[in-house]
């Protein structure tokens, strides 16, 4: 069966990364994957969490939010307590970015990443990871004159994409209309050193076998390779 937007099973949606999208952060970008749009920013602070005090190492952490009008129904702001889904995604983004950074090169400084969803149409967490890497890299490049060790902080690139099984076919980069009917839903985070950071997979209906998993990973690899190229272009 054809996909809802006519793409081939292994094609990404149209992707655009606009660097330096915001004026004030040390690094920022707007990432657009189809109708999903996320603003990612990175700011450096001269402190670290208590468990890193005096150890000469830095930290990378993330916050994620969906603006109230980013979906078809208004999303309430999480003012006092972060919900379970948001907490999970924030931890995913932080883990993903720490996988590509030499924390020792940061000194005792923290990089705070903010990923704010303007429009949601599936794949917001994977778009956030991919865009956050660009924002982080821009921040480190901008500040390496002030902090020379920042020049060697990035060890590899990291990007993420969603895959799934829809109507029996493994497909890449699911919009919401496919995501809601997928038999298998999976998010893949991978580094440019060909190492996996995260493989989040769920059988929504029937369990899936090893052959299906292999097919999904192969489709994800193709999409992530393209995202690495788009990140390079955005970073100039």
N, C-alpha and C positions, 0 to 999 in steps of 0.2 A: 504494500500500500504506500502511496506517496506521503511524504511528511506534510505537516500542516502548512509549512511555508515554502514547499516545493524544493527544499535542499536535498542533496544526496545524503545518504546515511552517515557519511564520514566528513561532512562539511561543517565548519563553524558558521555561526551567524556572522553578519558583517561586524567587524571589530574596529574601533577607533580609540586610540589613546592620545589624549591631549595633555602634554606636560605643562607644568607651571600654571595650572588652572586657577589657583588661588594666589592672592598677593602676599599674605603674611607668613604662611608656613615655610619652614626650611626647604621642604619639597612637597609637591602636590601634583595630582593629575586627575583628569576625568576619564574614566574608562566606560565605553559603550559597547555592549555586546547585544546586538539586536536592539530590542526596546528596553533592556536593562541598562541603567545608568547609575554609576557609583562615583562619588567624589572621594578620593583618597588623599590624605595629607600626613606629613611626618614632621615632628618637632623634637628637638633635642633639649633635654633638661639636665642640669648639673647635679644629678642625684641618682641613687639606685635604691631598690627595695632593701629593707633592713637585712635580709639574709645575704646580701652581697656587700654590705659595708666593710671596707677595709680589705677587700679581696682583689682590688685592681681590675675588676671586670665590669662590663656594662650589661645592659638589659634591653630587650626589645619587647614591647607589649602592644596590645591593640584594643580599641573599642569599636563597636559596630552598632549601627542603628538604622532603622528604616523611618524615613520621614512620614508623618501622618498621612499625607496624600500620595505616597509612593505606590499604593495598591488601589484596587477597585473599591475597597471598603476602608474607611479611615482607621488607621492604626494608632492606638493610644500611645502617648509618649511614656517611656519607662523612667519616670522621674525619681522614684524612691528605691526601687528594687529591679534589678535586671532579670528578665525572664530566662527560663532554661534554654530556649533556643538561642537567644542572644548570647548568653554566657558560653554556650558550646561554640558558636561561630567566632567569638572573640578569641577563645583559646586556640581554635584552629588557625586563625590568621597569625597570632603571635608565634605559635610553634613553627608555622611554615616559614616565617621570616627569620626566626632565629636559626633555622637550618642552613641559611645562606650567609650568615654573618659570623665573623670572628669576634666574639664578645670581648676578648682581651684587647682588641684594637680600639675599642670604644673608650677605654679607661673607665672610671666610675661615673658613667653617664648613661642616661636612659633615652631611648628613642620611642616616642609615643606615636602610634599610628591610629588615625581616625578614618573609618570607612563609613560614609553616610550614603544610604541608598536614596536616590532621587526618584527613580522609577524602577519597579520590580516586575520582571517578566521571566522569572526562572534564572537560576545560576547566580544569585547575588553573592553568595559566599565565595564562589570560585572567582568571580570577577573581582571581588575585594582582595583576594590574595594576589592575583595578577597585577592589579593596579597598585596595591600597597608596596610591591617590590619596586615599581617605578618611582613612587614617591620617596621611598627609603633611599634608593640609589641617588636621586637628585639631591636629597638633603646631605648625604655623605660627600658628594662631589662639591657641593656648594661650600661646605665647611672645612674641606681638607686643608685650606690655607691656614685656618685658625687652629685646626687639630690635624697635624700631618699624619698621624696614625690612621685617620679615617680613610686614607688612600688605599689601604690594604684590608679594609674591613670586609668588603664584599668578596666572598669566596666562590660564588656561583650564582646563577639566576634561579628563580623559583616561579612557577606558574601553576595554575589549576584550571580544571575544566570538569563539567558534568558529562556523564554518559548514562545510558539506560537502555532497557529493552522495551520497545514499543511495537505492538502488533507482531511480536516474535522476532524483531530485527534490532540488533545492537545499533544505537544511534549516538551521535555526538552533539553536545551542547544543546540541551533540551530547553525550549521555552515553556512557559507555564502550561499551555494547552497540551503539550506532550508529557510534561512532568506529572500532571495529575492523573494520567491514565497509564503510566509506565508500570510494567510488571516488575522491573528491577530499576532501582534508582541508586546511582553511585557518583561520588565525587573523588577525583584523583588529584593529588598534589605531588609534583615532581620537580627535581632540580635539574639544571643543565648538565650536571655530572651523571645523569642517568640513574638517579637514586630516588626512590619513593619516600615522601614525607608522610603521606596519609593516603589510605585507601578506605573510604567510607562507602560500604555497599549494603543494600537492604533489598530483600525479596519482598515486594509488596503483596504478592499473591502466592504463586508457586515457587518453591526453592529453585535455585539455578545451579548448574553443574560447572565443572572446571573448564570445559570447552567454552561455555558462555563467558566465564570470567576472563579467559584468555582473549576472547574476541573484544570484550569491552576495554581491556587494557591496551590492546593494539589500536583501537579507535582513539582512545584517549591520548596515546603517544603521538599520533599524527596531529591532533589538535594542539597539544602542548608545544610541539616543535614549532608550529606556526605562531603561537603566542610568544615564544622566545624571540622570534624574528621581529615581531611587532614591538616588543619591549625594547629591543636594540634600536629600532628606528626612533622610538619616542625619546630614548636617551641620547640620540645623536652620535 
